Amino acid sequence: MQIDERKKLRGIKRLKSSLKFAFDGLKYAYKNEQSMTVHIIITILVIMLGVIFKINSLEWIAVVFCIGIMMCLELVNTSIEAVVDLVTEKYNEKAKVAKDVAAAVSVMFSFTSIIIGLIVFIPKVIEFIRSII
């Protein structure tokens, strides 16, 4: 009996519903979080620049890593904010700290991603400018 219950927890139905919940979370963040929309727009622009400037495999790894981690951190930030809002509706200093620190994590990695993006793309832009002069 116990073995059958474990199989249920690992079946294809369970996987499909887990993926549906995950995509619901992504849809929520996209529709309700302005910063997620900004990150998606920047992601599209960075991918286009990567294709245009023909960045190499290691550069793609750095870019994709930054995009993936940034999106994950934004989703974690959104979930922390939702949990804090669920726990308390009135102002609470500790709730403010939780929300502010969660937001700071996203901002800090945004700065890191910008620096990595500059390291990857500035040489490409300089090379492009030299080729047209």
C-alpha positions as CSV (number, residue, x, y, z in Angstrom):
1,M,0.0,0.0,0.0
2,Q,2.7,2.4,0.9
3,I,4.7,1.7,-2.3
4,D,1.6,2.5,-4.4
5,E,1.3,5.9,-2.7
6,R,4.9,6.7,-3.4
7,K,4.4,5.8,-7.1
8,K,1.4,8.2,-7.2
9,L,3.7,11.0,-5.9
10,R,6.1,10.4,-8.7
11,G,3.8,9.7,-11.6
12,I,3.4,11.6,-14.9
13,K,0.2,13.3,-13.5
14,R,2.2,14.7,-10.6
15,L,4.9,16.0,-12.9
16,K,2.3,17.6,-15.2
17,S,0.6,19.4,-12.3
18,S,3.9,20.5,-10.9
19,L,4.9,22.0,-14.2
20,K,1.4,23.7,-14.5
21,F,1.9,25.3,-11.0
22,A,5.4,26.5,-12.0
23,F,4.1,28.1,-15.2
24,D,1.2,29.6,-13.2
25,G,3.9,31.2,-11.0
26,L,5.7,32.5,-14.0
27,K,2.5,34.0,-15.5
28,Y,1.7,35.6,-12.2
29,A,5.1,37.2,-11.9
30,Y,5.0,38.4,-15.5
31,K,1.5,39.9,-15.2
32,N,2.0,41.4,-11.7
33,E,5.6,42.3,-11.3
34,Q,6.9,45.2,-13.3
35,S,10.5,44.2,-12.7
36,M,9.9,40.8,-14.2
37,T,8.6,42.5,-17.4
38,V,11.8,44.7,-17.4
39,H,14.0,41.6,-17.0
40,I,12.2,39.8,-19.9
41,I,12.7,42.8,-22.2
42,I,16.4,43.1,-21.2
43,T,16.7,39.3,-21.8
44,I,15.4,39.6,-25.3
45,L,17.7,42.6,-26.1
46,V,20.7,40.7,-24.6
47,I,20.0,37.6,-26.7
48,M,19.6,39.7,-29.8
49,L,23.0,41.4,-29.1
50,G,24.5,38.0,-28.5
51,V,23.4,36.8,-31.9
52,I,24.3,40.1,-33.7
53,F,27.8,40.2,-32.1
54,K,28.3,36.4,-32.4
55,I,29.4,35.9,-28.8
56,N,31.3,32.6,-28.2
57,S,30.3,29.6,-26.1
58,L,31.8,30.8,-22.9
59,E,30.2,34.2,-23.3
60,W,26.8,32.6,-23.9
61,I,27.3,30.5,-20.8
62,A,27.9,33.7,-18.8
63,V,25.0,35.5,-20.4
64,V,22.5,32.5,-19.9
65,F,23.7,32.0,-16.4
66,C,23.1,35.6,-15.5
67,I,19.6,35.6,-17.2
68,G,18.6,32.4,-15.4
69,I,19.8,33.4,-12.0
70,M,18.3,36.9,-12.3
71,M,14.9,35.4,-13.2
72,C,15.1,33.0,-10.4
73,L,16.0,35.7,-7.9
74,E,13.1,37.8,-9.1
75,L,10.7,34.9,-8.6
76,V,12.1,34.3,-5.1
77,N,11.7,38.0,-4.3
78,T,8.1,37.9,-5.5
79,S,7.3,34.8,-3.4
80,I,8.9,36.4,-0.3
81,E,6.8,39.5,-0.8
82,A,3.6,37.4,-1.2
83,V,4.3,35.4,2.0
84,V,5.0,38.6,4.0
85,D,1.8,40.1,2.7
86,L,0.0,36.9,3.6
87,V,1.3,37.0,7.2
88,T,0.7,40.7,7.9
89,E,-1.5,43.4,6.4
90,K,-0.4,46.2,8.7
91,Y,3.0,47.8,8.8
92,N,5.6,45.8,10.5
93,E,9.3,46.7,10.6
94,K,10.4,43.1,10.3
95,A,8.1,42.6,7.3
96,K,9.7,45.7,5.7
97,V,13.2,44.3,6.3
98,A,12.2,41.0,4.7
99,K,10.8,42.7,1.7
100,D,13.7,45.2,1.4
101,V,16.4,42.5,1.7
102,A,14.7,40.3,-0.8
103,A,14.6,43.2,-3.2
104,A,18.2,44.0,-2.5
105,V,19.2,40.5,-3.5
106,S,17.7,41.1,-7.0
107,V,19.3,44.5,-7.3
108,M,22.7,43.2,-6.3
109,F,22.6,40.4,-8.9
110,S,21.3,42.9,-11.5
111,F,24.5,44.9,-10.9
112,T,26.6,41.8,-11.2
113,S,24.8,40.9,-14.4
114,I,25.4,44.3,-15.8
115,I,29.1,44.1,-15.1
116,I,29.3,40.6,-16.7
117,G,27.3,42.0,-19.7
118,L,29.8,44.9,-20.1
119,I,32.7,42.5,-19.9
120,V,31.2,40.4,-22.7
121,F,29.8,43.1,-24.9
122,I,32.2,46.1,-24.7
123,P,35.0,44.4,-26.6
124,K,32.5,43.5,-29.3
125,V,31.2,47.0,-29.6
126,I,34.7,48.4,-29.7
127,E,35.6,45.9,-32.5
128,F,32.4,46.8,-34.4
129,I,33.2,50.6,-34.1
130,R,36.8,50.0,-35.3
131,S,35.5,48.0,-38.3
132,I,33.3,50.9,-39.5
133,I,35.8,53.7,-39.0
